[in-house]
């Protein structure tokens, strides 16, 4: 009889082990998910130290302010835009948004603003920086960077930060579509000249 009880009890033990395993796996997924979410939220809210880079020696001036992405995609896209501007005869100043920056936007012919997009949100640090700028009648290029290239919500939000007198053009950039994006940047710059 004792052997029969053990055999009858075994399925219960197995089921209990499976339930405990599933609960542990669920807790692990939850912890990893919360950690990832916290990482993304802190990434988008991070104010990076000023790191000015000046490229090109053209007579016209362009300013690019961008919030980097967690990967190097933001830097690659920004460098691509800078290259187009250099080829068009611009001296290009590149930096991260910060309340410590003192660029006078009136001194630039073109201003480009980029933001990595996390969970549909553009950088609040960039937004705060841009909203403090008072500029009118400038060419401003917006380039939110994210996975969903069909979404226009980020461009619309960024446009709302800028005075309506400016000529604002924006396009969401998806890393895998950089050739198409480069063509768009070139066409936009050409239309402004």
N, C-alpha and C positions, 0 to 999 in steps of 0.2 A: 504493500500500500504506500509506503514511504516513497518508492520510486514513481508511482503514479502521481503523487502530489507535486513532486519536483518537476515532472514533465508538464503538469498542468500549470505550474507557476512560471515556467520558463517563458511562455509567450507574454505574460504580464511584465516580466523583467525586461524582455526585449522591447516591448512597447514603451515602457518607462524610459529605457535608454534612448530610444528614438526621440521621444518627447523632450527629454533633457538635452539631447544633441540639437534638436531644432530650436529650442529656446536659446541655447548658447549661440547658435549660428545667427539667430534673429538679433540678439543683443550685440554681437560683433558687427553685423551689418548696420545697425542703428548707430553704434559708436563711430564707425568709419564714416557713415553718412553725415553725422553731426560734425565730425572733425573736418571733413571736406567742405561742408557749408561754411564753417567758421573760417577756414583758410581762404575761401573765395571772398567772403565778406571783408576780411581784413585786407586782402589784396586790393580790392577796388577802393577801399577807404584809405589806402596808404599814401602819404605825401612823401615822394621821393626827394632826395637831396638834389639840389640844382647841379646839373652836369652839362653845361653849355658846350655845344660843338658848332663850329662855323666851317662851312664847306663852300667852295667855289669863290670866284672873284669877279662876279658880274656887277654891272652898274645898278641893276635893280635889286631890291632887297625882299627876302621872304623870311617869315617867322613860322616855325613849326613847333607847336607845343602839344605833347602827347603823353597820355598816361600809358605806361608800358603794360604789356600782358604778362601773364605768368610764364609764358614761353618767350622765345625770341621773335615770335611772329610780329609783334608790334614794332620792334626795332627794324625788322626786315622791311615791313611795309613803309615805315617812315623813311628809311634810307632810299627806297624806291621812288617815293615822292620827291625827296631831296635831289636825287639824280636827275629826274625830269626837270625840276626847276633850274638846276645848274646848267643843264643842256640848253635851257631857254634864256640863259644870261643872268641868272640870279646869284647873289651871295645869300646863302641859306644859313640861318641861325636855328639850331634845334635845342630844345630843352624840355624838361618835365614841368608840369604845372606846380606852382608853389606860391604861397602868399609873399615869399621873399623876392620874387622876380620883379624887376622894375622896367621891363620893356615898354617903350612908348609905341603902341600899335600904329600911331599916325606915321611913324618913320618907315613903315613897310608897305610895299606894293601888294603883297599877297600874304595872307595869314592862313595857315592850315592847322586844324585842331583834330587830334585823334584820341580815341579812347577804346581801350579793351572793353568788351561787353561781358558781364558776368550775370547769368540768370536774367537776361533782358535788361540789365541796368548799366548805364554808362557811369563813368567816374564822377562821384560827387566832388572830388578834389578839383577836377578840371572844371566842373560846373561853377564852383565857388570862385575859381580864378577868373574864368571868362566873364561872369556876371559883374565883376568889379572893373572890367575894362570899358571905357567909354570911347567908342569909335564909330564913325559914320562914313558911308560911301567907300567902303573897302571891298576888295575881293577876298572872300573867306571860303575856304574849302574844308568840309567836315568829313571825317572818315572814321566812323565807329567800326571796330573790328570784332567779328564774332563768327559763329558757326552757321547761322541762318542768314544767308545772303538775300533772301526774299523779304525779310522784315525791313520796313521803313520807319518803324516807331522810333528807333534810336536817332536817326537823322532828324526826324521831326522834333524830338525833344531837344537835341542840341541846337537846332535852328531857333527854338523859342528863347534861348539864352541871349540872342544877338539882336541888336537894333535892326529894325526892318529896312532902314536906308541902305544897308550893306547888300552887296551882291553875293548871296550865299548859295553855294552848290555843295551837295553832299551825296555820298554813296557809301553804303555799307560794304566793307571789304571782307571777303572770305579768303583765307590763306591759300586755298587750292585754286582760286581764280585770280591770281595776281596779274597774269598777262592781260586779262580783260580789264582789270582795275587800272593797270598802267595806261592802257589805251584811253580810258575814261579821264584819267588825270591829264594826259597830254592834250586831249580834245578840250578839256576845260581851260587849261592854261592858254591854249591857242585862241579860244574864244574871248579871252580877257585882253589879248594883245592887240 
